[in-house]
Amino acid sequence: MSDQEREFLSMAFSQTPSVRPIKLPGSDFEFCRCECFDLYKNLVPYGEAWSWQKRIVRDKKVSIEKNRDCPDTLIILQHHPVYTLGAGSSEEYLNFDIKNAPYDVYRTERGGEVTYHGPGQLVMYPIINLRNHRMDLHWYLRALEEVVIRVLSSTFSIEASRLDGFTGVWVGDKKVAAIGIRASQWVTYHGLALNVTTDLTPFHSIVPCGIRHRQVGSIKGLLGEFQPSTGYEKADVPYSNDCQLIDIARASLIKEFSEVFQLEIHYKTIPMLDSAETTPVSHLRN
C-alpha cells in the first residue's frame, strides 16, 4: 500500500458501537447492521489484512463475553500476489521450493488447501457472529457459495454451480471462487475469493485447493470465451476495461451478500493496518 493511500487511512475500530436490528421501510423484517470496510480498489498486503481480521475477532469475542451487542463486519479488498495455505494444507500441492517461492507464502488457520490471491481478484472477509444467523458451519459455507452464484447469474448471466464434495463455485470444470473459513466461538473470519480479472498464471505453480485435473477461471475469461454450447449466456455487461469490471463485480458482491445474510450495510472509515503479527512461511524458511 502506497504512502498516499495510507494518508487517508484512520483508526476506525477503537470502539465497537452497539447494534440493534434495523426495520427496513415497507417491511416487517428486521435486518441487522453490518459494518463494511471497502478497500476494493486497494492492494492490501496479506499479512496486514490477516492481522486486522484477528483483531476484529478478538474485539467481537470480548463484546460477546460481556453480553454487548456488536455489528457484523465485512472487509472487501484485493491482495498483492501471495499464496496461502490452510491449517492442514500439504506442501505437496506447491509446485516450487518454498524457500524460493515466487511470492510470499502464509500458513493460516482457515480450512482448505493452497490458493493464490492477487490483483483482479475480489476477496471478501465476513467477520460475523453466527449466533445471530445460524450456528452451522456447513450452512455458512453454502451461504457464501450462494452469494457468488447469485452474482454470476444476476449480473453476468453466467450459470454457476456447486460441485459435490468440494467447497467453492464452479462454471463447468472451472473454479471461479475459492472459499476457506475459520470460526472462533462462532465468530467467522477468512472468507471467499472471486476471480474477476485475475491473471491466472500464478495458479500454474500450485494445485489450487488441492484439486487436480480441474481448471481455474475468471469472470473476464468466461465472458470472453462465450460459446452457445457452454450453458450460459453472454452477459450485456457495460464495461470497457478491467477496472470497470471490478467495480461491477464488487457492487454485486456486496448487494448479494447483504441479501443472503439479511444484513444492512454501513460503510465505515478505513483503518490503518498493521502486519506486525504475521510473517510469511517462505520468509521463516530462508
Secondary structure, DSSP 4 states (H G I P E B T S, - for coil): --HHHHHT-----SS------EEPTT-SPEEEEEEEEEEEEEEE-HHHHHHHHHHHHHHHHHHHHTT----EEEEEEEESSEEEE-TT--GGGBSS-GGG-SSEEEE-SSSSS-EEE-TTEEEEEEE-BGGGS-S-HHHHHHHHHHHHHHHHHHHH----EEETTEEEEEETTEEEEEEEEEEETTEEEEEEEEESS---GGGGGB-GGG-TT-EE--HHHHHHT--GGGSSPPP----SSHHHHHHHHHHHHHHHHHHHHTEEEEE-PPPPP--TT---HHHHT-
